[in-house]
């Protein structure tokens, strides 16, 4: 089964960092961790202070803080609504010897999660899912040989669960679940290496060539960069507003009007291009 790369739904790339991932919102996790940490620290400190010495207070405070924080941070958020009888990201809902598998079986059917016998592979070639360990699935991506790939939660890089150098590529018909794959850039920006009628765009899995909107005009509102015209991108212009602005090279900043400001992705990481603002 092949999982095609996500179509060019290149969302507006903002100057300020933000996330569109509602499944695993970092601010929610931080709130849970901080509340848990503070409550444990205060309770533990007060009890120790009333009954023991300063040394006891310090030991009790540190233990309570570390335990409570880790428990909150490591909790896996299950998919809601569920994909089936089990959860492929949290690997819950199956017997101890089984793992949860979710994959598209056709180009028109979304993945459905079901339990199956687990193997022990966490990388390398495979023929079927039973060879792969828990949290891994046997898939072919863009024509490559099938391999055991790890499930992940698409979103900002800090949220996916993928290792260094890997991106979380979502399933085409279920954007809440993906697999970790190596980023694969296919084009460059200066000069743009795409053919006539296309521009180079950032996607969750590297750069891709896609058609631009030749009828679009400067400063029009937008949601995705390929809604803009040739050499324009959909960028943040303040208070959550997005508009088509000319692209520019931050290393050789030249703008007809305004100044060239380097853009960042949704996780606040700098991109290779800027916009004239």
ABEGO torsion letter per residue (X at the ends): XBBBBBBBBBBBBBABBBBABAABBAAAAAAAAAAAAAAAAAAAAAAAAAABBAAAAAAAAAAAAAAAAAAAAABBBBBOBBAEABBAAAGBGBBAABBBBBBBABAABBBBBBBBBBBABABEBBABAAABBBGBBBBBBGGBBBBBBBBBBBEBAAAAGBBBGBBBBBBAABAABBBBBBBBBABBAOBBABBBGBBBBBBAAEBBBBBBBAABBBGBBBABAAABBBGBBBBBAEGGBBBBBBBBBAABBBBABEBBBBBBBAAGBBBABBBBX
